[in-house]
Amino acid sequence: MTRPDTSTSATRAFELLDRIAMAGPHGLTLAKLAEEVPTAKSTTHRYVTTLLQLGALRRDSAGRLRLGLKLIELANALLSADDLCLAAEPVMHDLVARTGETVHLGVLDDGHVVYVAKVESPHSVRLVSHVGARVPLHCTAMGKALMARLDGSALLDAFARPRATRTVHTITASDTLSAELENVRRAGVAIDDEENELGVRCIGAAIVVGPGDSIGAISVSAPATRMTSERCAQIAPTVIAAADAIAVQLGRPPANHIRTR
């Protein structure tokens, strides 16, 4: 329900953008979009026409609606102005140089991790991921690293969310996940042991500033054939140091040492 102090037009426009985004790479026809939204067809057409003129939508050669380049422009403006991304950029490149693997930067958003930056591995075999993607907390390295920092109602809310089984290795049971998060707290890093995607292993650490305030997480990801469990253990201190370095770049004292003594 739209609140009385908000714009119905803006809400409907974003609903159209969300539906087209969820349609994926194939886009949506105008007719299909009009069927899906609880608005008069003439109203949907008017919104689409406006969004096309603004560049928020575009039509491909088959006439299907896709997200427009204006959204990329706005997203790039947001990310380039974001203090976390700016502070993390040199650290991420250094981490790629040290590990030879892909590095992601993510932030917590509505029970998910959103990738806000990525630096590719120099290897020819790379990972399929992109800035803006949303991934679960319970089965990703960055997600578990951030989840381990939560407490009180925030942690209860995270545990209350559905936990999809992404692979045969995904942890879904609450007691098992709770034990896993305790391991993360002791180690200072979290490992995605092919839990989100088969054949991919990741290690991540929360970026913590002040007395336990997590502002994001950083991870190193690679095919499991390269990123063995032994290698995860070897680079764990490097990942923790990278998370601390980002906090320092932000001009704040790092507080990423939550390991149990």
Phi and psi in degrees as GROMACS dihedral restraints (atoms count N, CA, C in turn):
[ dihedral_restraints ]
;  ai    aj    ak    al  type     phi  dphi    fc
    3     4     5     6     1   -77.6    20    10
    4     5     6     7     1   131.2    20    10
    6     7     8     9     1   -70.0    20    10
    7     8     9    10     1   153.4    20    10
    9    10    11    12     1   -66.8    20    10
   10    11    12    13     1   -19.2    20    10
   12    13    14    15     1   -99.1    20    10
   13    14    15    16     1    16.2    20    10
   15    16    17    18     1  -119.0    20    10
   16    17    18    19     1   166.7    20    10
   18    19    20    21     1   -92.7    20    10
   19    20    21    22     1   120.0    20    10
   21    22    23    24     1   -63.5    20    10
   22    23    24    25     1   -39.1    20    10
   24    25    26    27     1   -62.4    20    10
   25    26    27    28     1   -45.6    20    10
   27    28    29    30     1   -63.5    20    10
   28    29    30    31     1   -40.4    20    10
   30    31    32    33     1   -61.8    20    10
   31    32    33    34     1   -44.3    20    10
   33    34    35    36     1   -67.8    20    10
   34    35    36    37     1   -38.3    20    10
   36    37    38    39     1   -61.8    20    10
   37    38    39    40     1   -43.3    20    10
   39    40    41    42     1   -69.6    20    10
   40    41    42    43     1   -30.7    20    10
   42    43    44    45     1   -63.4    20    10
   43    44    45    46     1   -40.9    20    10
   45    46    47    48     1   -64.0    20    10
   46    47    48    49     1   -43.5    20    10
   48    49    50    51     1   -62.5    20    10
   49    50    51    52     1   -41.8    20    10
   51    52    53    54     1   -61.8    20    10
   52    53    54    55     1   -42.5    20    10
   54    55    56    57     1   -66.2    20    10
   55    56    57    58     1   -38.6    20    10
   57    58    59    60     1   -70.2    20    10
   58    59    60    61     1   -36.8    20    10
   60    61    62    63     1   -63.1    20    10
   61    62    63    64     1   -42.1    20    10
   63    64    65    66     1   -68.8    20    10
   64    65    66    67     1   -20.5    20    10
   66    67    68    69     1   -69.9    20    10
   67    68    69    70     1   -16.5    20    10
   69    70    71    72     1    80.0    20    10
   70    71    72    73     1  -158.1    20    10
   72    73    74    75     1   -67.5    20    10
   73    74    75    76     1   -16.7    20    10
   75    76    77    78     1   -86.1    20    10
   76    77    78    79     1   -12.8    20    10
   78    79    80    81     1    69.6    20    10
   79    80    81    82     1  -170.0    20    10
   81    82    83    84     1  -136.0    20    10
   82    83    84    85     1   144.8    20    10
   84    85    86    87     1   -77.0    20    10
   85    86    87    88     1   157.3    20    10
   87    88    89    90     1   -62.0    20    10
   88    89    90    91     1   -38.9    20    10
   90    91    92    93     1   -62.6    20    10
   91    92    93    94     1   -43.8    20    10
   93    94    95    96     1   -66.2    20    10
   94    95    96    97     1   -40.7    20    10
   96    97    98    99     1   -62.1    20    10
   97    98    99   100     1   -42.9    20    10
   99   100   101   102     1   -63.6    20    10
  100   101   102   103     1   -30.8    20    10
  102   103   104   105     1   -70.7    20    10
  103   104   105   106     1   -31.7    20    10
  105   106   107   108     1   -83.8    20    10
  106   107   108   109     1   -24.6    20    10
  108   109   110   111     1  -100.2    20    10
  109   110   111   112     1   141.5    20    10
  111   112   113   114     1   -80.9    20    10
  112   113   114   115     1    55.4    20    10
  114   115   116   117     1  -137.5    20    10
  115   116   117   118     1   152.0    20    10
  117   118   119   120     1   -57.0    20    10
  118   119   120   121     1   143.1    20    10
  120   121   122   123     1   -57.7    20    10
  121   122   123   124     1   -39.4    20    10
  123   124   125   126     1   -63.5    20    10
  124   125   126   127     1   -35.5    20    10
  126   127   128   129     1   -68.8    20    10
  127   128   129   130     1   -43.1    20    10
  129   130   131   132     1   -60.8    20    10
  130   131   132   133     1   -43.7    20    10
  132   133   134   135     1   -60.7    20    10
  133   134   135   136     1   -40.1    20    10
  135   136   137   138     1   -66.1    20    10
  136   137   138   139     1   -42.5    20    10
  138   139   140   141     1   -63.8    20    10
  139   140   141   142     1   -44.1    20    10
  141   142   143   144     1   -62.4    20    10
  142   143   144   145     1   -43.2    20    10
  144   145   146   147     1   -58.8    20    10
  145   146   147   148     1   -42.6    20    10
  147   148   149   150     1   -65.8    20    10
  148   149   150   151     1   -44.0    20    10
  150   151   152   153     1   -66.5    20    10
  151   152   153   154     1   -33.0    20    10
  153   154   155   156     1   -66.0    20    10
  154   155   156   157     1   -43.6    20    10
  156   157   158   159     1   -63.7    20    10
  157   158   159   160     1   -34.5    20    10
  159   160   161   162     1   -80.1    20    10
  160   161   162   163     1   -12.5    20    10
  162   163   164   165     1    87.4    20    10
  163   164   165   166     1     3.5    20    10
  165   166   167   168     1   -75.4    20    10
  166   167   168   169     1   -21.5    20    10
  168   169   170   171     1  -128.2    20    10
  169   170   171   172     1   159.1    20    10
  171   172   173   174     1  -145.3    20    10
  172   173   174   175     1   158.6    20    10
  174   175   176   177     1  -106.5    20    10
  175   176   177   178     1   134.5    20    10
  177   178   179   180     1   -85.8    20    10
  178   179   180   181     1  -175.9    20    10
  180   181   182   183     1   -64.9    20    10
  181   182   183   184     1   -21.6    20    10
  183   184   185   186     1   -91.9    20    10
  184   185   186   187     1     2.5    20    10
  186   187   188   189     1    85.5    20    10
  187   188   189   190     1     3.8    20    10
  189   190   191   192     1   -81.5    20    10
  190   191   192   193     1   148.0    20    10
  192   193   194   195     1   -85.5    20    10
  193   194   195   196     1   134.5    20    10
  195   196   197   198     1  -133.6    20    10
  196   197   198   199     1   163.8    20    10
  198   199   200   201     1   -63.4    20    10
  199   200   201   202     1   143.5    20    10
  201   202   203   204     1   -92.0    20    10
  202   203   204   205     1   165.8    20    10
  204   205   206   207     1   -68.3    20    10
  205   206   207   208     1   -20.2    20    10
  207   208   209   210     1   -61.0    20    10
  208   209   210   211     1   -33.4    20    10
  210   211   212   213     1   -68.0    20    10
  211   212   213   214     1   -36.1    20    10
  213   214   215   216     1   -64.6    20    10
  214   215   216   217     1   -42.3    20    10
  216   217   218   219     1   -59.8    20    10
  217   218   219   220     1   -44.8    20    10
  219   220   221   222     1   -67.5    20    10
  220   221   222   223     1   -40.8    20    10
  222   223   224   225     1   -63.9    20    10
  223   224   225   226     1   -42.0    20    10
  225   226   227   228     1   -63.9    20    10
  226   227   228   229     1   -37.2    20    10
  228   229   230   231     1   -64.5    20    10
  229   230   231   232     1   -40.0    20    10
  231   232   233   234     1   -64.1    20    10
  232   233   234   235     1   -50.1    20    10
  234   235   236   237     1   -67.6    20    10
  235   236   237   238     1   -38.8    20    10
  237   238   239   240     1   -69.5    20    10
  238   239   240   241     1   -24.1    20    10
  240   241   242   243     1   -92.2    20    10
  241   242   243   244     1    -6.1    20    10
  243   244   245   246     1   -78.0    20    10
  244   245   246   247     1   125.9    20    10
  246   247   248   249     1   -60.0    20    10
  247   248   249   250     1   -39.2    20    10
  249   250   251   252     1   -63.6    20    10
  250   251   252   253     1   -46.1    20    10
  252   253   254   255     1   -64.3    20    10
  253   254   255   256     1   -41.4    20    10
  255   256   257   258     1   -64.8    20    10
  256   257   258   259     1   -41.9    20    10
  258   259   260   261     1   -68.9    20    10
  259   260   261   262     1   -33.8    20    10
  261   262   263   264     1   -81.0    20    10
  262   263   264   265     1   -23.5    20    10
  264   265   266   267     1   -54.4    20    10
  265   266   267   268     1   -52.6    20    10
  267   268   269   270     1   -65.7    20    10
  268   269   270   271     1   -33.3    20    10
  270   271   272   273     1   -67.2    20    10
  271   272   273   274     1   -40.1    20    10
  273   274   275   276     1   -64.0    20    10
  274   275   276   277     1   -43.5    20    10
  276   277   278   279     1   -63.9    20    10
  277   278   279   280     1   -38.5    20    10
  279   280   281   282     1   -66.0    20    10
  280   281   282   283     1   -38.8    20    10
  282   283   284   285     1   -67.1    20    10
  283   284   285   286     1   -37.5    20    10
  285   286   287   288     1   -63.5    20    10
  286   287   288   289     1   -42.5    20    10
  288   289   290   291     1   -63.0    20    10
  289   290   291   292     1   -36.3    20    10
  291   292   293   294     1   -76.9    20    10
  292   293   294   295     1   -34.4    20    10
  294   295   296   297     1  -105.0    20    10
  295   296   297   298     1   -25.1    20    10
  297   298   299   300     1    76.3    20    10
  298   299   300   301     1    12.7    20    10
  300   301   302   303     1  -123.4    20    10
  301   302   303   304     1   168.6    20    10
  303   304   305   306     1   -69.6    20    10
  304   305   306   307     1   137.7    20    10
  306   307   308   309     1  -119.3    20    10
  307   308   309   310     1   133.7    20    10
  309   310   311   312     1  -117.1    20    10
  310   311   312   313     1   150.1    20    10
  312   313   314   315     1  -119.6    20    10
  313   314   315   316     1   132.9    20    10
  315   316   317   318     1  -139.6    20    10
  316   317   318   319     1   159.1    20    10
  318   319   320   321     1  -129.1    20    10
  319   320   321   322     1   155.1    20    10
  321   322   323   324     1   -79.2    20    10
  322   323   324   325     1   131.8    20    10
  324   325   326   327     1  -152.5    20    10
  325   326   327   328     1   111.3    20    10
  327   328   329   330     1    51.3    20    10
  328   329   330   331     1    51.3    20    10
  330   331   332   333     1    77.0    20    10
  331   332   333   334     1    12.6    20    10
  333   334   335   336     1  -135.0    20    10
  334   335   336   337     1   167.6    20    10
  336   337   338   339     1  -103.6    20    10
  337   338   339   340     1   131.3    20    10
  339   340   341   342     1  -107.7    20    10
  340   341   342   343     1   125.2    20    10
  342   343   344   345     1   -70.2    20    10
  343   344   345   346     1   123.0    20    10
  345   346   347   348     1  -111.2    20    10
  346   347   348   349     1   -11.6    20    10
  348   349   350   351     1  -159.1    20    10
  349   350   351   352     1   153.5    20    10
  351   352   353   354     1  -151.2    20    10
  352   353   354   355     1   137.0    20    10
  354   355   356   357     1  -122.6    20    10
  355   356   357   358     1   123.4    20    10
  357   358   359   360     1   -73.4    20    10
  358   359   360   361     1   150.3    20    10
  360   361   362   363     1   -70.4    20    10
  361   362   363   364     1   149.1    20    10
  363   364   365   366     1   -75.1    20    10
  364   365   366   367     1    -9.3    20    10
  366   367   368   369     1   -67.5    20    10
  367   368   369   370     1   153.5    20    10
  369   370   371   372     1   -71.2    20    10
  370   371   372   373     1   -32.5    20    10
  372   373   374   375     1   -89.0    20    10
  373   374   375   376     1   110.2    20    10
  375   376   377   378     1  -118.1    20    10
  376   377   378   379     1   172.3    20    10
  378   379   380   381     1   -94.0    20    10
  379   380   381   382     1   148.1    20    10
  381   382   383   384     1   -91.0    20    10
  382   383   384   385     1   100.0    20    10
  384   385   386   387     1  -155.5    20    10
  385   386   387   388     1   160.4    20    10
  387   388   389   390     1  -150.9    20    10
  388   389   390   391     1   152.6    20    10
  390   391   392   393     1   -60.7    20    10
  391   392   393   394     1   133.8    20    10
  393   394   395   396     1   101.4    20    10
  394   395   396   397     1   -14.7    20    10
  396   397   398   399     1   -68.4    20    10
  397   398   399   400     1   146.5    20    10
  399   400   401   402     1  -111.6    20    10
  400   401   402   403     1   129.1    20    10
  402   403   404   405     1  -126.6    20    10
  403   404   405   406     1   155.3    20    10
  405   406   407   408     1   -68.8    20    10
  406   407   408   409     1   161.2    20    10
  408   409   410   411     1   -79.5    20    10
  409   410   411   412     1   -43.1    20    10
  411   412   413   414     1   -71.6    20    10
  412   413   414   415     1   -15.6    20    10
  414   415   416   417     1  -129.5    20    10
  415   416   417   418     1    18.6    20    10
  417   418   419   420     1  -126.0    20    10
  418   419   420   421     1   153.2    20    10
  420   421   422   423     1   -63.9    20    10
  421   422   423   424     1   -48.1    20    10
  423   424   425   426     1   -65.3    20    10
  424   425   426   427     1   -38.7    20    10
  426   427   428   429     1   -62.2    20    10
  427   428   429   430     1   -46.5    20    10
  429   430   431   432     1   -68.7    20    10
  430   431   432   433     1   -35.2    20    10
  432   433   434   435     1   -62.2    20    10
  433   434   435   436     1   -41.7    20    10
  435   436   437   438     1   -72.8    20    10
  436   437   438   439     1   -39.3    20    10
  438   439   440   441     1   -63.3    20    10
  439   440   441   442     1   -35.2    20    10
  441   442   443   444     1   -65.9    20    10
  442   443   444   445     1   -19.6    20    10
  444   445   446   447     1   -88.8    20    10
  445   446   447   448     1   -12.1    20    10
  447   448   449   450     1   -76.0    20    10
  448   449   450   451     1   155.2    20    10
  450   451   452   453     1  -149.4    20    10
  451   452   453   454     1   174.3    20    10
  453   454   455   456     1    57.5    20    10
  454   455   456   457     1  -138.3    20    10
  456   457   458   459     1   -65.5    20    10
  457   458   459   460     1   -30.9    20    10
  459   460   461   462     1   -64.7    20    10
  460   461   462   463     1   -40.8    20    10
  462   463   464   465     1   -70.0    20    10
  463   464   465   466     1   -40.7    20    10
  465   466   467   468     1   -61.8    20    10
  466   467   468   469     1   -40.5    20    10
  468   469   470   471     1   -64.0    20    10
  469   470   471   472     1   -40.5    20    10
  471   472   473   474     1   -64.0    20    10
  472   473   474   475     1   -39.9    20    10
  474   475   476   477     1   -71.9    20    10
  475   476   477   478     1   -26.7    20    10
  477   478   479   480     1   -76.2    20    10
  478   479   480   481     1   -15.8    20    10
  480   481   482   483     1   -75.2    20    10
  481   482   483   484     1   149.8    20    10
  483   484   485   486     1   -60.6    20    10
  484   485   486   487     1   142.8    20    10
  486   487   488   489     1  -118.9    20    10
  487   488   489   490     1   102.5    20    10
  489   490   491   492     1   -73.3    20    10
  490   491   492   493     1   146.5    20    10
  492   493   494   495     1   -86.3    20    10
  493   494   495   496     1   104.4    20    10
  495   496   497   498     1   -85.3    20    10
  496   497   498   499     1   -36.1    20    10
  498   499   500   501     1  -143.8    20    10
  499   500   501   502     1   178.1    20    10
  501   502   503   504     1   -67.6    20    10
  502   503   504   505     1   -13.5    20    10
  504   505   506   507     1   -98.1    20    10
  505   506   507   508     1    -4.3    20    10
  507   508   509   510     1   -64.0    20    10
  508   509   510   511     1   133.1    20    10
  510   511   512   513     1   -88.0    20    10
  511   512   513   514     1   119.7    20    10
  513   514   515   516     1  -119.5    20    10
  514   515   516   517     1   -27.2    20    10
  516   517   518   519     1   -68.5    20    10
  517   518   519   520     1   134.3    20    10
  519   520   521   522     1   -61.1    20    10
  520   521   522   523     1   -42.1    20    10
  522   523   524   525     1   -67.0    20    10
  523   524   525   526     1   -38.8    20    10
  525   526   527   528     1   -67.8    20    10
  526   527   528   529     1   -41.0    20    10
  528   529   530   531     1   -65.9    20    10
  529   530   531   532     1   -39.0    20    10
  531   532   533   534     1   -61.0    20    10
  532   533   534   535     1   -42.0    20    10
  534   535   536   537     1   -66.1    20    10
  535   536   537   538     1   -37.9    20    10
  537   538   539   540     1   -63.1    20    10
  538   539   540   541     1   -41.9    20    10
  540   541   542   543     1   -66.4    20    10
  541   542   543   544     1   -32.5    20    10
  543   544   545   546     1   -66.4    20    10
  544   545   546   547     1   -37.4    20    10
  546   547   548   549     1   -62.9    20    10
  547   548   549   550     1   -39.2    20    10
  549   550   551   552     1   -63.1    20    10
  550   551   552   553     1   -42.6    20    10
  552   553   554   555     1   -62.0    20    10
  553   554   555   556     1   -39.6    20    10
  555   556   557   558     1   -70.4    20    10
  556   557   558   559     1   -40.8    20    10
  558   559   560   561     1   -82.8    20    10
  559   560   561   562     1   -27.5    20    10
  561   562   563   564     1    85.4    20    10
  562   563   564   565     1    -4.8    20    10
  564   565   566   567     1  -137.6    20    10
  565   566   567   568     1   158.9    20    10
  567   568   569   570     1  -119.5    20    10
  568   569   570   571     1   146.9    20    10
  570   571   572   573     1  -121.2    20    10
  571   572   573   574     1   130.0    20    10
  573   574   575   576     1   -95.8    20    10
  574   575   576   577     1   100.4    20    10
  576   577   578   579     1   -91.8    20    10
  577   578   579   580     1    69.3    20    10
  579   580   581   582     1    59.1    20    10
  580   581   582   583     1    32.8    20    10
  582   583   584   585     1   -87.0    20    10
  583   584   585   586     1   -27.6    20    10
  585   586   587   588     1   -99.0    20    10
  586   587   588   589     1   -32.5    20    10
  588   589   590   591     1  -150.5    20    10
  589   590   591   592     1   126.5    20    10
  591   592   593   594     1   -61.6    20    10
  592   593   594   595     1   137.4    20    10
  594   595   596   597     1    86.3    20    10
  595   596   597   598     1     1.9    20    10
  597   598   599   600     1  -126.4    20    10
  598   599   600   601     1   130.1    20    10
  600   601   602   603     1  -123.2    20    10
  601   602   603   604     1   140.7    20    10
  603   604   605   606     1  -135.4    20    10
  604   605   606   607     1   154.0    20    10
  606   607   608   609     1  -133.2    20    10
  607   608   609   610     1   132.5    20    10
  609   610   611   612     1  -141.3    20    10
  610   611   612   613     1   159.6    20    10
  612   613   614   615     1  -138.7    20    10
  613   614   615   616     1   146.2    20    10
  615   616   617   618     1   -75.5    20    10
  616   617   618   619     1   146.9    20    10
  618   619   620   621     1   -96.4    20    10
  619   620   621   622     1   107.7    20    10
  621   622   623   624     1  -116.3    20    10
  622   623   624   625     1   132.8    20    10
  624   625   626   627     1  -127.6    20    10
  625   626   627   628     1   149.5    20    10
  627   628   629   630     1    64.6    20    10
  628   629   630   631     1  -156.3    20    10
  630   631   632   633     1   -81.4    20    10
  631   632   633   634     1    66.2    20    10
  633   634   635   636     1    90.5    20    10
  634   635   636   637     1    19.1    20    10
  636   637   638   639     1   -91.0    20    10
  637   638   639   640     1   108.7    20    10
  639   640   641   642     1   -85.0    20    10
  640   641   642   643     1   127.7    20    10
  642   643   644   645     1  -109.9    20    10
  643   644   645   646     1    -1.4    20    10
  645   646   647   648     1   164.6    20    10
  646   647   648   649     1  -169.3    20    10
  648   649   650   651     1  -150.3    20    10
  649   650   651   652     1   158.2    20    10
  651   652   653   654     1  -128.9    20    10
  652   653   654   655     1   145.6    20    10
  654   655   656   657     1  -143.4    20    10
  655   656   657   658     1   157.6    20    10
  657   658   659   660     1  -115.9    20    10
  658   659   660   661     1   127.4    20    10
  660   661   662   663     1  -126.8    20    10
  661   662   663   664     1   146.1    20    10
  663   664   665   666     1  -163.1    20    10
  664   665   666   667     1   162.2    20    10
  666   667   668   669     1   -56.0    20    10
  667   668   669   670     1   142.3    20    10
  669   670   671   672     1   -61.0    20    10
  670   671   672   673     1   -24.6    20    10
  672   673   674   675     1   -65.4    20    10
  673   674   675   676     1   -29.6    20    10
  675   676   677   678     1   -94.2    20    10
  676   677   678   679     1   -40.6    20    10
  678   679   680   681     1   -93.3    20    10
  679   680   681   682     1    76.3    20    10
  681   682   683   684     1   -75.2    20    10
  682   683   684   685     1   168.5    20    10
  684   685   686   687     1   -61.3    20    10
  685   686   687   688     1   -37.0    20    10
  687   688   689   690     1   -64.4    20    10
  688   689   690   691     1   -40.9    20    10
  690   691   692   693     1   -69.3    20    10
  691   692   693   694     1   -35.2    20    10
  693   694   695   696     1   -57.3    20    10
  694   695   696   697     1   -44.6    20    10
  696   697   698   699     1   -63.6    20    10
  697   698   699   700     1   -37.1    20    10
  699   700   701   702     1   -67.0    20    10
  700   701   702   703     1   -40.1    20    10
  702   703   704   705     1   -94.4    20    10
  703   704   705   706     1    -1.9    20    10
  705   706   707   708     1   -53.2    20    10
  706   707   708   709     1   -47.2    20    10
  708   709   710   711     1   -62.1    20    10
  709   710   711   712     1   -32.3    20    10
  711   712   713   714     1   -67.8    20    10
  712   713   714   715     1   -39.0    20    10
  714   715   716   717     1   -68.2    20    10
  715   716   717   718     1   -42.6    20    10
  717   718   719   720     1   -61.9    20    10
  718   719   720   721     1   -43.1    20    10
  720   721   722   723     1   -62.8    20    10
  721   722   723   724     1   -36.2    20    10
  723   724   725   726     1   -65.1    20    10
  724   725   726   727     1   -42.8    20    10
  726   727   728   729     1   -62.1    20    10
  727   728   729   730     1   -42.1    20    10
  729   730   731   732     1   -65.4    20    10
  730   731   732   733     1   -37.6    20    10
  732   733   734   735     1   -64.4    20    10
  733   734   735   736     1   -35.2    20    10
  735   736   737   738     1   -65.9    20    10
  736   737   738   739     1   -40.7    20    10
  738   739   740   741     1   -60.3    20    10
  739   740   741   742     1   -41.5    20    10
  741   742   743   744     1   -64.6    20    10
  742   743   744   745     1   -40.5    20    10
  744   745   746   747     1   -60.3    20    10
  745   746   747   748     1   -29.7    20    10
  747   748   749   750     1   -81.7    20    10
  748   749   750   751     1    -1.2    20    10
  750   751   752   753     1    79.8    20    10
  751   752   753   754     1    22.9    20    10
  753   754   755   756     1  -123.9    20    10
  754   755   756   757     1   148.4    20    10
  756   757   758   759     1   -69.6    20    10
  757   758   759   760     1   132.2    20    10
  759   760   761   762     1   -67.3    20    10
  760   761   762   763     1   144.9    20    10
  762   763   764   765     1  -137.4    20    10
  763   764   765   766     1    47.9    20    10
  765   766   767   768     1   -95.0    20    10
  766   767   768   769     1    15.2    20    10
  768   769   770   771     1  -101.6    20    10
  769   770   771   772     1    86.5    20    10
  771   772   773   774     1  -109.7    20    10
  772   773   774   775     1     9.0    20    10
  774   775   776   777     1   -67.3    20    10
  775   776   777   778     1   139.9    20    10
  777   778   779   780     1   -70.5    20    10
  778   779   780   781     1   130.3    20    10
